[in-house]
Amino acid sequence: MSLRRRLTLSLVTILVLFAVNVGTHFWGSYARNESMSAYRSSVAAARLSTEIEQMLNDQRQRIQVLSTIRENTSDQFDDTEIEQAVAQVDEIEDRIGKLGRLSHDVTRINYERLEESSSSLLDEWRAFYRNYNDPDFSADVDDPLPYLEASERLKELEARQTFIAEQRAAIIDRTIALTDRITVIGFIASIFLTATLGFFLVRYTNRSLKRLKRGTERIGAGDLSYRIEEIVDSGELGDLAKAFNDMSEKLRNAMYDVSKARDAADEANAAKSIFLANVSHELRTPLNAIIGYSEMLHDELSDEAEVNRAQFQQDLEKIIRSGRQLLTLINDILDLSKIETGKMSLHRQTFEPGELLDQACDAIRPQLRSQNNTLDKPDFSGLPTLYNDANKFRQIFTNLLGNACKFTENGRISVSARVPRDRPGWVEIAVTDTGIGMDAAQQSRVFEAFIQADSSTTAQFGGTGLGLSICRDFCELMGGEIRVESEPGKGSTFTVLIPSDPELALATA
């Protein structure tokens, strides 16, 4: 169980005990109030019963006296005296009604009996007062049975209410005793439980923290293979131990990655050193040609003999070709520098891809002749119009066709183009050659900068290893992709997939 759950359980348990104590207190207070209220009602009802009994007795004695006077004299009451007498009877009835409101459910039957017997008695008394002056009215007010019945019912009700009051008093005493016992037990249980939970929590936490301390000391000392174990906590302390273990694992992996990065950096430095050597060779070759043929032309012009114009023109063409070769190399280096620094941008314009493919094919015809290769290309007029960077599009296929010519001799180079059915708005163009080909390891690094498929390739075919890297970066910048399929000795196929609009690539990503 996690530390948080242990603390939460302890807190909940203490709160439950506290709530039980508080609830017991409020329940006891409520029970005492209810019992006291019922007790006060019972006492008030008993007092009221006594008053009613006295009023009934006084009223009966008065009526008996008035009945004797009425039979033996001719005295009469005036209206005011009659009304006062009736009002006294009504007051008795009101007191009986008030007694009913103070009665409980257990005394309801007794009250109803009292109300029934007293109602007939009081009606008889009211009739006596209202017809007192009528000599023809006869009233049997001397009959003691109605009075005795009402008085008996009243005594029964009073006795019942006294019994209930005694019961309520006993309940109050028991409730007070019970709530006091529960409060004391809850208080003692809270103290005991708090002390017990505190002891176990401290012992458990101290043991886990010691393991964490030992683990951090081992990891801090450099023992990254050490793991903090034996922490049964599945919560905070367990997460902390797991975090230390993960940190140790990540530090070990980071050190391994640093070692790999250092090795990769050493390889990159070696690759760049080779690249610089290749670049220096590629720069020297056209420069030597330019300088050499320029000196030859200078010497020929200084001679007084007649200039061989045809030979002169051939030498100038060699100088121009070497200059263009040098310019292409410098442009490749500048393009790669812009790509790596993030300064290469797209210049979108509407163009026909077939026209640029024809231009790239025409540009490599001298290489085709020198390598004795043939070029197969279809009619590109059916390709859709593109809205992309035309210059980068032309440079991609100029590089691909140039590479195909460089690594193919007495072979065939073909170009194919189509619109993929599953990707409308895109153009797929493939350049296939029958050259030396590549194995899987060479294909995996053929698009890396400064690296050619094989180190022997540089010595045999020349080059700096920038062309295909620039092609890949240009394809990605234009929203497309490039892939290669090849087998050693059977040639290679470079396939380029370009969207009609770079925004289309973002929409379908």
ZIQUI-V618955 format. One record per backbone hydrogen bond with DSSP energy under -0.5 kcal/mol. NH is the residue of the N-H (numbers start at 0). CO is the residue of the C=O. If there is no record, write none. Layout:
nh/co
NH/CO
NH/CO
This chain:
nh/co
5/1
6/2
7/3
8/4
9/5
10/6
11/7
12/8
13/9
14/10
15/11
16/12
17/13
18/14
19/15
20/16
21/17
22/18
23/19
24/20
25/21
26/22
27/23
28/24
29/25
30/26
31/27
32/28
33/29
34/30
35/31
36/32
37/33
38/34
39/35
40/36
41/37
42/38
43/39
44/40
45/41
46/42
47/43
48/44
49/45
50/46
51/47
52/48
53/49
54/50
55/51
56/52
57/53
58/54
59/55
60/56
61/57
62/58
63/59
64/60
65/61
66/62
67/63
68/64
69/65
70/66
71/67
72/68
81/77
82/78
83/79
84/80
85/81
86/82
87/83
88/84
89/85
90/86
91/87
92/88
93/89
94/90
95/91
96/92
97/93
98/94
99/95
100/96
101/97
102/98
102/99
106/103
107/104
110/106
111/107
112/108
113/109
114/110
115/111
116/112
117/113
118/114
119/115
120/116
121/117
122/118
123/119
124/120
125/121
126/122
127/123
128/124
129/125
130/126
131/128
133/130
134/132
136/133
140/138
142/139
147/143
148/144
149/145
150/146
151/147
152/148
153/149
154/150
155/151
156/152
157/153
158/154
159/155
160/156
161/157
162/158
163/159
164/160
165/161
166/162
167/163
168/164
169/165
170/166
171/167
172/168
173/169
174/170
175/171
176/172
177/173
178/174
179/175
180/176
181/177
182/178
183/179
184/180
185/181
186/182
187/183
188/184
189/185
190/186
191/187
192/188
193/189
194/190
195/191
196/192
197/193
198/194
199/195
200/196
201/197
202/198
203/199
204/200
205/201
206/202
207/203
208/204
209/205
210/206
211/207
212/208
213/209
214/210
215/211
216/212
217/213
218/214
219/215
220/216
221/218
222/217
223/221
225/222
228/226
231/229
238/234
239/235
240/236
241/237
242/238
243/239
244/240
245/241
246/242
247/243
248/244
249/245
250/246
251/247
252/248
253/249
254/250
255/251
256/252
257/253
258/254
259/255
260/256
261/257
262/258
263/259
264/260
265/261
266/262
267/263
268/264
269/265
270/266
271/267
272/268
273/269
274/270
275/271
276/272
277/273
278/274
279/275
280/276
281/277
282/278
283/279
284/280
285/281
286/282
287/283
288/284
289/285
290/286
291/287
292/288
293/289
294/290
295/291
296/292
297/293
298/294
299/295
300/296
301/297
302/298
308/306
311/307
312/308
313/309
314/310
315/311
316/312
317/313
318/314
319/315
320/316
321/317
322/318
323/319
324/320
325/321
326/322
327/323
328/324
329/325
330/326
331/327
332/328
333/329
334/330
335/331
336/332
337/333
338/334
339/335
340/336
341/337
341/338
342/337
343/337
347/345
348/387
350/385
352/350
352/383
354/351
355/351
356/352
357/353
358/354
359/355
360/356
361/357
362/358
363/359
363/360
364/361
367/363
368/364
369/365
370/366
371/367
371/368
372/367
373/410
375/412
377/414
379/377
381/378
382/379
385/350
386/499
387/348
387/385
389/346
389/387
392/388
393/389
394/390
395/391
396/392
397/393
398/394
399/395
400/396
401/397
402/398
403/399
404/400
405/401
406/402
407/404
409/370
412/373
413/431
414/375
415/429
417/427
419/417
422/419
425/422
426/497
427/417
428/426
428/495
429/415
430/493
431/413
431/429
432/491
433/411
435/406
442/438
443/439
444/440
444/441
445/442
447/444
450/447
450/464
456/453
457/453
457/454
458/454
459/455
460/456
461/456
461/457
469/465
470/466
471/467
472/468
473/469
474/470
475/471
476/472
477/473
478/475
479/474
480/496
482/494
484/492
486/490
488/435
489/486
490/434
490/486
492/484
493/430
494/482
494/492
495/428
496/480
497/426
497/495
499/424
501/386
503/500
504/500
505/501
506/502
507/503
508/505
